[in-house]
């Protein structure tokens, strides 16, 4: 008869070690792809003409946008907010890994290490996407309403903002969620939605972050085309961001957001300048997100 095992290690020790290794590998792969993307954007942009002050301001805005994006997710999370934000920062770099799903997979996976279940983390991710999409509709609609003079465009802008507000109604969210769960043959519990003040708070953080991101794009754009109208640029970026959020990018060549920007800013800047603006903003965004990711690996970022 074999003697009983004297190994008293907790059952989760190997799992935790595995997660630490996975996090390191995930981070290294994500950083590698982010740096490749950054190098590609750098080679296509003339950074020598940039103003250090304007570039620094745009980068700071993107960093704030990233921190606010963590809030969009964390406020809906069932677990401690600090740990939820940590999961968001850990997964942040996954967006640069080809496939388009690794940031979402990382967020859900890392959230389970903070005590959340896979089902709870997936629900939080889905809700955060809805609140972010609603915020995008509100921002794009409101900004376009301010800058548009064509009646049909103004009407479409008002409808966009209204749809964003309707999406945040608890009854609408509940019906949408139940419809999706029914498709997957899942039965939601009576309290599957978080308190509505958390939903509104998540959307508010998303709206603030997207507004900052649009302003950062305008700051970058003015360095390339100094005469471009600021409000028109902010409005165009908001619409382009929204289209990119709800649509699948083209598999090759120019991205759908860039195509929308070129179309909306055609009367304000040549297509080549608009594409340069987009590439420059992408460069600033990658740099800012790498900074947030690296800092989050060494300390817990404080709430803002």
For each residue, the residues with C-beta under 8 A, 3 or more apart:
1:
2:
3:
4:
5:
6:
7:
8:
9: 13 14
10: 13
11: 15
12: 15 16
13: 9 10 16 17
14: 9 17 18
15: 11 12 18 19
16: 12 13 19 20 113
17: 13 14 20 21
18: 14 15 21 22
19: 15 16 22 23 113
20: 16 17 23 24
21: 17 18 24 25
22: 18 19 25 26 109
23: 19 20 26 27 90 110
24: 20 21 27 28
25: 21 22 28 29
26: 22 23 29 30 90 91 93 94 102 106
27: 23 24 30 31 90 93 293 297
28: 24 25 31 32
29: 25 26 32 33 97
30: 26 27 33 34 93 94 95 96 97 102 293
31: 27 28 34 35 93 290 293
32: 28 29 35 36
33: 29 30 36 37 96 97 98
34: 30 31 37 38 93 96 286 289 290
35: 31 32 38 39 290
36: 32 33 39 40
37: 33 34 40 41 96 282 286
38: 34 35 41 42 283 286 287 290
39: 35 36 42 43
40: 36 37 43 44
41: 37 38 44 45 279 280 282 283 286
42: 38 39 45 47 283
43: 39 40
44: 40 41 276 279
45: 41 42 276 279 280 283
46: 49 276
47: 42 50 280 283
48:
49: 46 223
50: 47 54 55 223 280
51: 54 55 223
52: 55 56
53: 56 57
54: 50 51 57 58 219 220 222 223
55: 50 51 52 58 59 220 223 284
56: 52 53 59 60
57: 53 54 60 61 216 219
58: 54 55 61 62 216 217 219 220 281 284
59: 55 56 62 63 216 284 287 288 291
60: 56 57 63 64 288
61: 57 58 64 65 212 213 215 216 219
62: 58 59 65 66 212 213 216 284 285 288 289
63: 59 60 66 67 288 291 292
64: 60 61 67 68 209 212 304
65: 61 62 68 69 209 210 212 213 216
66: 62 63 69 70 92 209 288 289 292
67: 63 64 70 71 292 301 304
68: 64 65 71 72 205 206 208 209 212 304
69: 65 66 72 73 88 205 206 209
70: 66 67 73 74 84 85 88 89 301
71: 67 68 74 75 85 202 205 303 304
72: 68 69 75 76 128 131 132 202 203 205 206 209
73: 69 70 76 77 84 85 87 88 107 124 125 128 202
74: 70 71 77 81 84 85 88
75: 71 72 81 198 201 202 205
76: 72 73 124 127 128 131 194 198 199 202
77: 73 74 81 84 111 116 121 124
78: 116 120 124 194
79: 83 84 111 114 115 116
80: 83 84 114 115
81: 74 75 77 84 85 303
82: 85 86 300 303
83: 79 80 86 87 114 115
84: 70 73 74 77 79 80 81 87 88 111 114
85: 70 71 73 74 81 82 88 89 301 303
86: 82 83 89 90 110 114 296 300
87: 73 83 84 90 91 106 107 110 111 113 114
88: 69 70 73 74 84 85 91 92 107
89: 70 85 86 92 292 293 296 301
90: 23 26 27 86 87 106 110 296
91: 26 87 88 94 102 103 104 105 106 107 109 110
92: 66 88 89 95 103 289 292 293 296
93: 26 27 30 31 34 96 97 289 290 293
94: 26 30 91 97 102 103 104 105 106
95: 30 92 100 102 103
96: 30 33 34 37 93 286
97: 29 30 33 93 94 102
98: 33
99: 102
100: 95
101: 104 105
102: 26 30 91 94 95 97 99 105 106
103: 91 92 94 95 106 107
104: 91 94 101 107 108 125
105: 91 94 101 102 108 109
106: 26 87 90 91 94 102 103 109 110
107: 73 87 88 91 103 104 110 111 121 125
108: 104 105 111 112 118 121 122 125
109: 22 91 105 106 112 113
110: 23 86 87 90 91 106 107 113 114
111: 77 79 84 87 107 108 114 116 120 121 124
112: 108 109 115 116 117 118 121
113: 16 19 87 109 110
114: 79 80 83 84 86 87 110 111
115: 79 80 83 112
116: 77 78 79 111 112 120 121 124
117: 112 120 121
118: 108 112 121 122
119: 122 123
120: 78 111 116 117 123 124
121: 77 107 108 111 112 116 117 118 124 125
122: 108 118 119 125 126
123: 119 120 126 127 177 192
124: 73 76 77 78 111 116 120 121 127 128
125: 73 104 107 108 121 122 128 129
126: 122 123 129 130 177 180
127: 76 123 124 130 131 173 177 193 194 199 202
128: 72 73 76 124 125 131 132 202 206
129: 125 126 132 133
130: 126 127 133 134 167 173 176
131: 72 76 127 128 134 135 168 199 202 203 206
132: 72 128 129 135 136 203 206 210 245
133: 129 130 136 137 164 167 242 245 246
134: 130 131 137 138 164 165 167 168 203 206
135: 131 132 138 139 164 203 204 206 207 210
136: 132 133 139 140 164 206 210 238 241 242 245
137: 133 134 140 141 160 161 163 164 167 242
138: 134 135 141 142 160 161 164 165 203 207
139: 135 136 142 143 207 210 211 214 238 242
140: 136 137 143 144 157 160 161 235 238 239 241 242
141: 137 138 144 145 157 158 159 160 161 162 163 164
142: 138 139 145 146 157 161
143: 139 140 146 147 214 231 234 235 238 239
144: 140 141 147 148 153 154 156 157 160 235 238 239
145: 141 142 148 154 157 158 161
146: 142 143 231 235
147: 143 144 229 231 232 235
148: 144 145 153 154 157 235
149: 153 154
150: 153 154
151: 154 155
152: 155 156
153: 144 148 149 150 156 157
154: 144 145 148 149 150 151 157 158
155: 151 152 158 159
156: 144 152 153 159 160
157: 140 141 142 144 145 148 153 154 160 161
158: 141 145 154 155 161 162
159: 141 155 156 162 163
160: 137 138 140 141 144 156 157 163 164 242
161: 137 138 140 141 142 145 157 158 164 165
162: 141 158 159 165 166
163: 137 141 159 160 166 167
164: 133 134 135 136 137 138 141 160 161 167 168
165: 134 138 161 162 168 169
166: 162 163 169 172
167: 130 133 134 137 163 164 172 173
168: 131 134 164 165 172 173 199 200 203
169: 165 166 172 173
170: 173 174 193 196 199
171: 174 175
172: 166 167 168 169 175 176
173: 127 130 167 168 169 170 176 177 193 199
174: 170 171 177 178 193
175: 171 172 178 179
176: 130 172 173 179 180
177: 123 126 127 173 174 180 181 188 192 193
178: 174 175 181 182 188
179: 175 176 182 183
180: 126 176 177 183 184
181: 177 178 184 186 187 188
182: 178 179 185 186
183: 179 180
184: 180 181
185: 182
186: 181 182
187: 181
188: 177 178 181 192
189: 192
190:
191:
192: 123 177 188 189
193: 127 170 173 174 177 196 199
194: 76 78 127 198 199
195: 198 199
196: 170 193 199 200
197: 200 201
198: 75 76 194 195 201 202
199: 76 127 131 168 170 173 193 194 195 196 202 203
200: 168 196 197 203 204
201: 75 197 198 204 205
202: 71 72 73 75 76 127 128 131 198 199 205 206
203: 72 131 132 134 135 138 168 199 200 206 207
204: 135 200 201 207 208
205: 68 69 71 72 75 201 202 208 209
206: 68 69 72 128 131 132 134 135 136 202 203 209 210
207: 135 138 139 203 204 210 211
208: 68 204 205 211 212
209: 64 65 66 68 69 72 205 206 212 213
210: 65 132 135 136 139 206 207 213 214 238 241
211: 139 207 208 214 215
212: 61 62 64 65 68 208 209 215 216
213: 61 62 65 209 210 216 217 237 241
214: 139 143 210 211 217 218 234 237 238 241
215: 61 211 212 218 219 234
216: 57 58 59 61 62 65 212 213 219 220 281 284
217: 58 213 214 220 221 233 234 237 277 281
218: 214 215 221 222 230 233 234 237
219: 54 57 58 61 215 216 222 223
220: 54 55 58 216 217 223 224 277 280 281 284
221: 217 218 224 225 228 233 269 277 281
222: 54 218 219 225 226 228 230 233
223: 49 50 51 54 55 219 220 226 280
224: 220 221 269 273 276 277 280
225: 221 222 228 268 269 273 277
226: 222 223
227:
228: 221 222 225 232 233 265 268 269
229: 147 232 233 268
230: 218 222 233 234
231: 143 146 147 234 235
232: 147 228 229 235 236 264 265 268
233: 217 218 221 222 228 229 230 236 237 265 268
234: 143 214 215 217 218 230 231 237 238
235: 140 143 144 146 147 148 231 232 238 239 264
236: 232 233 239 240 260 261 264 265
237: 213 214 217 218 233 234 240 241 261
238: 136 139 140 143 144 210 214 234 235 241 242
239: 140 143 144 235 236 242 243 260 264
240: 236 237 243 244 257 258 260 261 264
241: 136 140 210 213 214 237 238 244 245 257
242: 133 136 137 139 140 160 238 239 245 246
243: 239 240 246 247 256 257 260
244: 240 241 247 249 255 256 257 260
245: 132 133 136 241 242
246: 133 242 243
247: 243 244 256
248: 256
249: 244 255 256 257
250: 253 254 255 256 259
251:
252:
253: 250
254: 250 258 259 262 275
255: 244 249 250 258 259 278
256: 243 244 247 248 249 250 259 260
257: 240 241 243 244 249 260 261 278
258: 240 254 255 261 262 274 275 278
259: 250 254 255 256 262 263
260: 236 239 240 243 244 256 257 263 264
261: 236 237 240 257 258 264 265 274 277 278
262: 254 258 259 265 266 271 274 275
263: 259 260 266
264: 232 235 236 239 240 260 261
265: 228 232 233 236 261 262 268 269 274
266: 262 263 269 271
267:
268: 225 228 229 232 233 265
269: 221 224 225 228 265 266 273 274 277
270: 273 274
271: 262 266 274 275
272: 275 276
273: 224 225 269 270 276 277
274: 258 261 262 265 269 270 271 277 278
275: 254 258 262 271 272 278 279
276: 44 45 46 224 272 273 279 280
277: 217 220 221 224 225 261 269 273 274 280 281
278: 255 257 258 261 274 275 281 282
279: 41 44 45 275 276 282 283
280: 41 45 47 50 220 223 224 276 277 283 284
281: 58 216 217 220 221 277 278 284 285
282: 37 41 278 279 285 286
283: 38 41 42 45 47 279 280 286 287
284: 55 58 59 62 216 220 280 281 287 288
285: 62 281 282 288 289
286: 34 37 38 41 96 282 283 289 290
287: 38 59 283 284 290 291
288: 59 60 62 63 66 284 285 291 292
289: 34 62 66 92 93 285 286 292 293
290: 31 34 35 38 93 286 287 293 294
291: 59 63 287 288 294 295
292: 63 66 67 89 92 288 289 295 296 301
293: 27 30 31 89 92 93 289 290 296 297
294: 290 291 297 298
295: 291 292 298 299 301
296: 86 89 90 92 292 293 299 300 301
297: 27 293 294
298: 294 295
299: 295 296
300: 82 86 296
301: 67 70 85 89 292 295 296
302:
303: 71 81 82 85
304: 64 67 68 71
